[in-house]
Amino acid sequence: MSRLLARKALAEFLGTGLLVALVVGSGIMAQRLSTQDTGLELLENSTATALGLAALILMFAPVSGAHFNPVVTLADFALGRRSRIGAGTGTDISTDAASTDTSTGTDARTVAVFVPAQIAGGIGGAVLANAMFALPAATASTHARTGTHLWLGEVVATAGLILLIFSLTRTGRGPLVPAAVGAYIGAAYWFTSSTSFANPAVTIARAFTDSFAGIAPGSVAGFVGAQLVGAAVGVGLVVVLYPAPSSVVPDADADPGIERVAAARV
């Protein structure tokens, strides 16, 4: 593994870990501060997650693209192979004198490194959150989340996330991704029946905490399956609506202040 790829994997490990610590930790805090008021607990949890996620994307995007999510990594791989251009979620401005990797998008080797790093980081984040609140380091959640209506919620949440990310990156609006993704996830907590996990690594990690944000181990497979279906739907919508990263050049009669929209990694 090159130093560049190792640095990217570390960023994905840390970013996903901090994301899970954010979700689980804010859930525990909300549960302690607003006992028996589920609506307020969800509001506190979703607000912290939306704001924190945007900050984490800004923090790690220059290193790895800030995927923090296996389905985002897989979608980037699939779309990159199809277009031979790729559409990452963040600007990769890292340099490595020993690396000659000049490809865009996500290749198979990166997928093979990113996904385990994301899952391991997520589990580490759950353990960290538990420890910060003096809970057992890892406890299987007893919060069962199952049923076709919840799986449908995950399909919708994940498809929307993929469509949002790649609609922005494929139309030259990548700098909006951190705020847009944070806002979308915060909103999806409320408009989806599943409260929008939309992330297999986060889903697996949340099985390690018996707290407000937890999910019973027996419910994980259904959620992950629905997320994969949602990712496929999202990729299909991106292909139809945004066939390939392209440049939009304003007409001669158009407002001269309109910027040229060029395809690029955010």
N, C-alpha and C positions, 0 to 999 in steps of 0.2 A: 504494500500500500504506500503510495506517495505521501510526502509530508502534507501536500495540499489537501488530498482526500482525507487524511487523518485529522487535519484541522477542521475540515467541514463536518466530519463525523462527530467530533467533539462538540462543535456548535449545535448540531442536531440533538446530541445527548443532553447537553445542558439546557437548551431551549425547551425541549419537550419535558425535561424534569422540572424546570421552573414553572412551566405551564400547568403541570399536574399539581405541583405544590401550591400554586395560586388557586386552582379550582378547589382542591381538597381543603386547603387551609382556610380559605374564605368561607367555605361551607361549614367547617367546624366552628369558626368564629361566629357566623350568622346563627347557627343552631344554639350557641351558648348565650348570645345576646338577645335573641328573639324567640325564646322558648315557646313552643306550641303556636307559633304564628307562621305557618308554612309560606304564605304569600310574601311576607316581609323577609323571611329567610332566603327565598328564591330571588327577590329583588336585590338583596345585599350580595348574594353569590354571583348573580349575573352581572351586576355593575362592576364588581372587582375583576371578574373574568374579562369583560369587554375592554376595560381600560388596560389591564395588565397584559393582555394578549397583544394589543397594539404596541405597547412598549417593548415587549419581547421581540416582535418582528423587527422593529427598528434597531434593536440591539444586535441581533444575529444575522439579519439579511445580508450585510456586506460580506459575511464569511461563507454561509452555506445556502443562502436563499430563504432561510427560515421556513422550511416546510413544516417541521414539528408534527408530521402527520403522514403515515404510510400511503393513504389514498391520494394525497397531493403529490407525493413522490411518484407513485405509479401513474397518475394522470399526466404528469410532466414527461415521464418516459414515453407513454403511449402517444401523446400529442407530438413530442419531439421526433419520434420515429416516423410518424405520419407525414409531418411537414419538413423533416430534415433540418428544422430550425430550432424547435423547442420554445417553451415559454415559461421560464422559471418564475418563481414568486418573489425574487429579490435580486438586487444587483450584487454580483459576485466580483468584488474588487480586490480580492486577495491575490497575492503574488507568491510565487515559489520558484526560486532560481533553478531548482532541480526538476521542475515539472514542465512538460511540453504539452499539457492538456489545454487545447484551445477550443474544445467543443462547446456548443451551447446546448441547453436542455439537460436532461438527466440520462446518463447511459446505464447499461445493465450493471456494471461494476458499482456505480454509485448507488443504485437501488439496493444491491446486495449488502452494502455497507450502511446506508442510511436507515433502512427499516429496522434491523436489530438494534441500532443505536437509539432510535426513537422509542422502541419498546422498553429497552433497558433503562433509558433515561426516565421514561414515564413511571416505571415501577420505583426507581430511586426517588422520584419526586413525591410519590405517595408515602413512602417510608419517611422521607424528610418531614412532610407535613404532619404525619402522625407523631413523630418525635418532638416537633416544635410545640405540640399541644399536649405533651406528656401522655400520649396514648401508646399502646403496644405498637412496636415498629411495623408489624404487618399482621392484619387480622382480616379474615375472609368476610366480605360484606354480607349482610343478611337482607339487603334491600333488593327484593326481586323486581325485575323490570322485564316483563314479557307480555307478548300479545301482538296480534297483527297491527293494531292501531299504533303501538309504539314503534314497531318496525317500519311502518309507513312513514312515521314522523322522522325516523333516521334516514330513510331514502330521500325524503324532501330536503332535510337539513343538509345532507352531504352533497346532493346534486346542486343545490343552490350555492354551496360554498365553492365547489369546483367551477361552476359557471361564473361566479363573481370574480374569482382570482384570475382566470384565464381570459375573461372578457376585458379585464383591465390591462393585463400584460400584453394582450394581442392588439390592443388599440393605443398603445403608447401612454397609458395612464398608470403605469406601475407605481409611481410615488404615492398614489392614493390607497394602495393595498393595505398598509398597516391600519389606518383608520377605518377603511371599509370593512375589512375582515373582523376587526374588533366590534364594530357596530352591528354587523350581520349576526355574529355569534351571540352578542348580547340580546338582540331582538329574537333570535331563534330559540333562546331559552324559553320565551313566552309564547311564540306562535306555533311551536311544534309540541306534540303530545309527549315526546321523549325527552324534552328539554335539551335537545340538540347536542349529543356527544360528538357525532360527525367525525370521529377520529378513532381508528382501531387501537392505536398505542395508548391513548388516554382511557379508552374503554377498558382495556386489559389492566391498566394501572389502577383504575378506580375499584377494581375487585379486591384490592389489597387494603382497603380502609373501610371499617364498619362505621361510617359516619354519614352525614347528610348527603355527600356527593358520591357515595359508594354504589356499586352494582354487584349483585350476587354473582358468584362465578358461573352458576348455571344459566345466567341471562346473557353472558358475554357473547357466546357464539351467535345468537340471534341478532344482536346489535351489530356485530362485526359483519355478518352476512348482509344485513340491510345496508350498511355503509358501503360495502363493495358494489352492491347493486346501484346505490345512489351515485357512486363515483362513475360507474359506467354510463348511467343516464346523463350525468353532468358532462362527461367527455363527448358523448353523442351530441348534446346540445351545442357545445363549443364548436364541434366540427361543422354543424349545420349553420350556426349563426355567425361564426368567425372562422371561415375555412382555413385561413393561414395568416400568420402575422404579415401585415402589409403596410405600406406607406400610403398616407392620404395627403395629397398635395393640393392646396387650395386653388380654386380657379382664379384666373387673372382678374375677374370682376369681383372676387370675394373680398371680404374685409382683410386688409393687409396684416392685421394683428393676429389673424388665425395662425396658430403654430402648425408646422408640419408634423404629423403624427407618424413616427417611425417605429417599426417593430424592434423591440430590444428587450433584454432582461431588465427588470425593474431597477 
